[in-house]
Amino acid sequence: MSTRLVSRFKLLALLLFSLAANAAEQRILVYGDSLSAGFGIAVSQSWPALLGQRLQAAGSPLTVTNASISGETTAGGRARLAAALDQFKPAVVILALGANDGLRGLPVAAMKENLAFMVALAKKHRARVLLVGMHLPPNYGPKYTQEFDAAFRDLAKREKVSLLPFLLEPIALDRNAYQTDGLHPTAAAQPKILDHVWNALKPLLT
């Protein structure tokens, strides 16, 4: 066998090894706040942990990394996303931030700009994006709540990314699905949230 042919075989083997390694290391990065971080419950009971278990049971090569932080705003998420993308190199990013911006009454325009920056950065890293929206209680006033809701829809349409309009939709009217603070879902509610996310996530996994 010629030296040139041996070199070609070595190059092919290296390429195949690299492709296999990349496939084995594919990740879903969950990037959110306390609603995704498992606030008040065991982390293993949170919907991102349950997502990882579902994928593992299905024999998927995808793993789940949950980089959610309780209390996180879109500004905070924007500041640390580049490092997270470089570290985890996700195939899919579930971007579930904005709830704390709304609860604090922060400007919707700033929230939308932060989310747009994060979506663009994830796409630059060749990650598929699922943008997860949130709804606010009516006491924030119709003008603010409507602008808040529309920000997620407008951004998803503009950036051509998938949208889950309301993370807590399947439990929104069930008081028993929340902890005593009335804000954070119980452990028992997490499978319902997972099923809701899963329906929007599935098309991004093919």
C-alpha positions as CSV (number, residue, x, y, z in Angstrom):
1,M,0.0,0.0,0.0
2,S,1.4,3.4,-1.0
3,T,2.3,6.1,1.5
4,R,-0.3,8.3,-0.1
5,L,-3.0,5.7,0.2
6,V,-2.2,5.1,3.8
7,S,-2.4,8.8,4.5
8,R,-5.8,9.0,2.9
9,F,-7.0,6.1,5.1
10,K,-5.7,7.8,8.1
11,L,-7.5,11.1,7.1
12,L,-10.7,9.2,6.5
13,A,-10.5,7.4,9.9
14,L,-9.8,10.7,11.6
15,L,-12.8,12.3,9.9
16,L,-15.1,9.4,10.8
17,F,-13.9,9.6,14.4
18,S,-14.6,13.3,14.5
19,L,-18.1,12.9,13.1
20,A,-18.8,10.2,15.7
21,A,-17.5,12.3,18.5
22,N,-19.6,15.2,17.4
23,A,-22.7,13.1,17.2
24,A,-22.0,11.6,20.7
25,E,-21.6,15.1,22.2
26,Q,-24.7,16.7,20.9
27,R,-26.5,18.7,23.6
28,I,-29.7,20.5,24.3
29,L,-28.9,23.6,26.3
30,V,-31.8,24.7,28.5
31,Y,-31.2,28.4,29.2
32,G,-33.8,29.9,31.5
33,D,-34.7,31.1,35.0
34,S,-36.2,29.5,38.1
35,L,-39.1,28.0,36.1
36,S,-36.5,25.8,34.4
37,A,-33.9,25.6,37.2
38,G,-36.1,23.5,39.5
39,F,-36.7,26.1,42.1
40,G,-38.1,24.7,45.3
41,I,-37.9,21.1,44.2
42,A,-35.1,18.5,43.6
43,V,-33.2,19.3,40.4
44,S,-33.8,15.8,39.3
45,Q,-37.6,16.5,39.3
46,S,-37.3,19.6,37.1
47,W,-38.6,19.4,33.5
48,P,-35.1,19.7,32.0
49,A,-34.0,16.7,34.0
50,L,-37.0,14.8,32.9
51,L,-36.3,15.7,29.3
52,G,-32.8,14.2,29.7
53,Q,-34.3,11.1,31.1
54,R,-36.8,10.8,28.2
55,L,-34.1,11.2,25.6
56,Q,-31.9,8.6,27.3
57,A,-34.7,6.1,27.5
58,A,-35.3,6.6,23.8
59,G,-31.7,5.9,23.0
60,S,-31.1,9.4,21.7
61,P,-27.5,10.6,21.4
62,L,-28.7,14.0,22.7
63,T,-27.9,15.0,26.3
64,V,-29.4,17.9,28.3
65,T,-27.4,20.6,30.0
66,N,-29.5,22.9,32.2
67,A,-27.8,26.3,32.6
68,S,-30.8,28.0,34.0
69,I,-30.4,30.3,37.0
70,S,-33.1,31.4,39.4
71,G,-33.8,35.1,39.2
72,E,-32.1,35.4,35.8
73,T,-33.2,38.3,33.5
74,T,-32.6,38.6,29.8
75,A,-29.7,41.0,30.5
76,G,-28.0,38.5,32.8
77,G,-28.6,35.7,30.3
78,R,-27.2,37.8,27.5
79,A,-24.0,38.5,29.5
80,R,-23.2,34.8,30.0
81,L,-24.5,33.1,26.9
82,A,-21.3,33.3,24.8
83,A,-19.4,31.4,27.5
84,A,-22.1,28.8,27.7
85,L,-22.2,28.2,24.0
86,D,-18.4,27.9,23.8
87,Q,-18.4,25.5,26.7
88,F,-21.3,23.2,25.8
89,K,-21.5,23.6,22.0
90,P,-25.2,22.8,21.9
91,A,-27.1,21.5,18.9
92,V,-30.3,23.0,20.3
93,V,-30.9,25.9,22.7
94,I,-34.1,26.2,24.6
95,L,-34.2,29.9,25.4
96,A,-36.7,30.4,28.3
97,L,-35.9,33.8,29.7
98,G,-38.1,37.0,30.1
99,A,-40.3,36.1,33.0
100,N,-38.3,38.1,35.5
101,D,-38.1,41.1,33.2
102,G,-41.9,41.1,33.1
103,L,-42.3,40.6,36.9
104,R,-40.0,43.5,37.5
105,G,-41.8,45.7,35.0
106,L,-38.6,46.2,32.9
107,P,-38.9,47.8,29.5
108,V,-40.2,45.3,26.9
109,A,-38.0,46.8,24.2
110,A,-34.9,46.0,26.2
111,M,-36.0,42.5,26.9
112,K,-36.8,41.9,23.2
113,E,-33.4,43.3,22.2
114,N,-31.6,41.0,24.7
115,L,-33.6,38.0,23.5
116,A,-32.8,38.9,19.8
117,F,-29.1,39.1,20.7
118,M,-29.2,35.7,22.3
119,V,-31.1,34.1,19.4
120,A,-28.7,35.5,16.9
121,L,-25.7,34.3,18.9
122,A,-27.1,30.8,19.2
123,K,-27.7,30.7,15.5
124,K,-24.2,31.9,14.9
125,H,-23.0,28.9,16.8
126,R,-25.2,26.8,14.5
127,A,-27.6,25.9,17.2
128,R,-31.3,25.5,16.5
129,V,-33.4,27.6,18.8
130,L,-36.7,27.1,20.6
131,L,-37.9,30.4,22.0
132,V,-40.1,30.0,25.1
133,G,-42.5,32.7,26.0
134,M,-44.3,33.7,29.2
135,H,-47.6,35.4,30.1
136,L,-48.0,38.0,32.8
137,P,-50.9,38.3,35.3
138,P,-53.4,41.1,34.4
139,N,-52.4,43.3,37.2
140,Y,-49.5,44.6,35.1
141,G,-52.0,46.4,32.9
142,P,-53.3,45.5,29.4
143,K,-50.7,47.7,27.5
144,Y,-47.7,46.2,29.2
145,T,-48.9,42.6,29.1
146,Q,-49.9,42.8,25.5
147,E,-46.5,44.2,24.5
148,F,-44.8,41.6,26.6
149,D,-46.7,38.7,24.9
150,A,-46.2,40.1,21.5
151,A,-42.4,40.5,21.9
152,F,-41.9,36.7,21.8
153,R,-44.2,36.2,18.8
154,D,-42.6,39.1,16.9
155,L,-39.1,37.9,17.6
156,A,-39.7,34.3,16.6
157,K,-41.3,35.4,13.4
158,R,-38.5,37.9,12.6
159,E,-35.7,35.5,13.4
160,K,-37.5,32.4,11.9
161,V,-37.1,30.3,15.1
162,S,-39.6,27.9,16.8
163,L,-41.8,29.4,19.5
164,L,-43.5,27.9,22.5
165,P,-45.8,30.9,23.4
166,F,-46.3,30.1,27.1
167,L,-44.2,27.7,29.1
168,L,-46.8,27.2,31.9
169,E,-49.9,26.8,29.6
170,P,-50.9,23.3,30.7
171,I,-51.0,24.3,34.4
172,A,-51.8,28.0,34.2
173,L,-55.2,27.7,35.8
174,D,-54.4,24.9,38.2
175,R,-53.7,26.4,41.6
176,N,-52.6,23.0,43.0
177,A,-49.8,22.9,40.4
178,Y,-47.9,25.7,42.1
179,Q,-45.8,25.8,45.3
180,T,-46.9,28.0,48.2
181,D,-45.4,31.1,46.5
182,G,-48.0,30.8,43.7
183,L,-45.3,31.3,41.1
184,H,-43.2,28.1,40.8
185,P,-44.6,24.8,39.7
186,T,-44.5,21.8,42.0
187,A,-42.6,18.6,41.2
188,A,-45.9,16.9,40.3
189,A,-46.5,19.6,37.6
190,Q,-43.1,19.1,35.9
191,P,-44.1,16.2,33.6
192,K,-47.0,18.3,32.2
193,I,-44.6,21.1,31.4
194,L,-42.2,18.6,29.8
195,D,-44.9,17.2,27.6
196,H,-45.8,20.8,26.5
197,V,-42.1,21.6,25.7
198,W,-41.6,18.3,24.0
199,N,-44.3,19.0,21.4
200,A,-42.5,22.1,20.3
201,L,-39.0,20.6,20.7
202,K,-39.5,17.4,18.6
203,P,-39.3,19.1,15.2
204,L,-35.9,20.5,16.1
205,L,-34.5,17.0,16.9
206,T,-34.9,15.5,13.5
